[in-house]
Amino acid sequence: MTLPALAACGSGQASTPSAASHRTGTSVDDKALSKADLERAAITDADLDGYKVERALANPKASRRTADPAACAPVVQSLGTSSGYAATARLARMIFPKKQGPGATMSLSSYSAEDAARVIDAIRAAAKGCKSFKDIQVDFGYEAVELQPDPGYGDESVSLRLTQLAADTEDEEPIKVPCAVVAVRQGTTVAMFYTFNNPSRPWGRGPAVVPDALVRAQLGKLDKLGTSK
């Protein structure tokens, strides 16, 4: 999978501290994983059959990516595997299939217990309310935003699909690029996955789907880290 510029990819209503803690089963005093912990937990080539994993740049600061309408910002931020909340630590990986098919960009982010829940809430709320929007930073439009059934990953998860409208000029007929995001909260860590289909490839003509094997492999390593500490 190549990741061209066309697939770049204030937040939603926040939960109160007591509501977040009650729903997640975590304590507001739960310790977020450190950057070193995340490095140990991140999937590598050895954890995946048929994929190559490469390091990518990641910034723990809150994303400033914005959208028009502004309420869609959490969806735009998720396309960059980030959120409108500052993380205590974050890393990113690019996952490429060794043969044809979808890969993904992934991030692991540590938050407070409250903010970890809010990240998922914000994406879910924005995906419900935003059917189309513009990514102001890269000036691409998006349409057909659809919140998918909960995939049931981790402590809570959210999945969405949307279509990017990529064009160099306003007069050019846009290329429609199917995209997908899956975000999973496991304790105070959020794993976020973004993928897209190259519409010029035979396998890229249908809806984009984050490979289940990638998500399960990553959550499995997070589980092992938790039991070994």
N, C-alpha and C positions, 0 to 999 in steps of 0.2 A: 504494500500500500504506500503510495506517495501522499504527502500532506502539503499540497500547494497552497498558495496564499488565498485561493478562493474559499478554502474551508477553515476559516479562522475560528475559529470558534473557540445606600439605600436599598435595600432589598425589600422583600415582601413583609407581610404582617408578622411581627416577631411573637413567639410564645413568651409568656411570663416565666420567670425562673421557676416558680413552683409548678407550673403546668408542664414545663419541659422536663423537670426532674421526675415528676410523677409518671409521665408517659414513657420516658426512656428507661426508667428503672435505674438510672445512674444518680450519683450524688453530685451536687454542685462542687464538692471538694475532690472529685475524682481527678487524678493526675493525668494530664494529656501526655501522649508519647513525645519523646524528644526526637530531634532530627536523627540522632544515632539509632534510636529505636525504629524509626520509619525506614532507615536504610537497611536494617536487618530484616524488616518485614516485607520489603518490596520484592516483587517477583523478578526472577532472572531467567535467562535462557534455560537453565537447568530445571526450572519449575514448569516449563511449557513445552509440549511436544509440537513441533511445526512452526514455532515462532522465534523471532529474534527480538531481544529487548535492548533498547538503548536509553541512556540517560538524557534528560531534557532539562532545560532551565525552569526554575519555579521560584516564585516570590511569595513569601508568607503574608504580605500585606493584603488588605482588602482590595478586591478588584474595583477599578474605577470605570470599567466598561459600562456604557450606558446605552439605552434603547429609546426609540420613539414608537409607541408610548413608553414613558419612564417605568411604568409598572411591569414591563417585560424585561427589565434589567437582569433579574436572576437567571432567566433563560439564556440571555446573551453571555453572562458570566460563566454559566455552566459549559458553554461551548469552548471556553478556554480552560476547562476543568478547575475553575476557581469559584469564588463567591464574594458577596458583599461584606463578609465578616473576616476580620484579620485572624490568621491562624498562628498558633504558637510555633509551628514548624510545618513545612510542606516540601515535598519532592515530586518530581514528574518523570514519567517514562514514556517512550514511544515504542509501541509493540507492532512489529511487522510480520506478516505471514511469510514463511519461506516459499510457499507456492501462492497461487492466486487466491484472492478472497479478502475479507475485511480484516483489518487490524484495529488498533485503537491508540489514542492518547490517554494516559491515565495519570491521576495525581492521588497522593495520599496526604491528607491534611489533618493535623491535630488541632483541636479546639477545646474550649471549656465545654462542660456537659451541656450548658444552656445553648451555646452558639452552635454546637454540632447538630442539635435538634432544629435550631432555627434555619440552618442551611437547607435541610431537607424540606422544611415547611415552606421556605421562600420559593424554592424551585417548583414545588407542587402547586402552590397558589398561583404563581405566574403562568405556569403551563395551562392551568384551568381557565384563566382569564384572557390569555393572549392567543389569538388565532393568527395574527400577522403583525409584523413589526419591522423596524429598520435598526440594524447595528450601526450606531452613529460613528464608531471608531473607524470601521472599514467601509462604511457606506454601502453595505449589502442589505438586501431585503430578505425576509423570511416569511413563509406562509405555511398553511396546513399544520400548525402546531397542534399536536395531539398528546394528551396525557394517556399513557398506556396502563393496562392493568398492573397492579403492584407485583413485581417479580418475586417478592418474598425473600429477598436477600438480607442477611445480617439482622440487626435489631429493627431497622426500618429502611425502606428503599423507595426510590421513585424512578420511573422510566418515562421518557418522552421521545417522540419523533417529530421532525419538522423538515421543511424543504428550503434550502438556501437558493436565492435567485442571484446568480453571479453574472455580472456584465461589466465591461470596461467603461461603457458610456450609457447614458439614459436612453439613447435611441437604439441601442443594440438589443436584440432579443436575448433575454437572460437564459443561461444554462441552469437547469433545475437539478440541484444536488441533494439527494436524500441524506439526512443526518439523523443521528440518534444519540441520546445521553442516558446513562444510568448512574445514579448517585446512591451510595449505600452508607448508612451510618452503622458502625460497629463500635459500641462504647462511645468514646470521645473522638474517634477517628472517622473521617469521611473519605471513602474511596470513590473517585469520580472517573467515569469513562466516557469518552467521546469518540464517535466514529462517523464516517461518511462513505457513501458509495460513489465511485467514479462512474458517471453515466456513460462514458465511452467504452467501458468494459462490459463484456457479456454478463458478468456476475453483479454488475452495478446498476441494473435496471429496476430492481425491486426496492422495497423499503429497506432502509439501513437498520442493522441489528448489531448491537454489541455482543460479541461472541460469549456465550455462557461460560465456556471453559476459562476465559481470562478472568472473569469476575470470581468464579469459584476458586481458582488457583490463588488469587490475591487474598480473598477472605480466609482461605485455609492457612496461609502464612501468618496472617494477623492473629488467628486463633492460636497457632503454635507459639507465637511470641507471648501471648497473654498467659498461657499455661506454663511457660518456661521462666517467667519472671517471679 
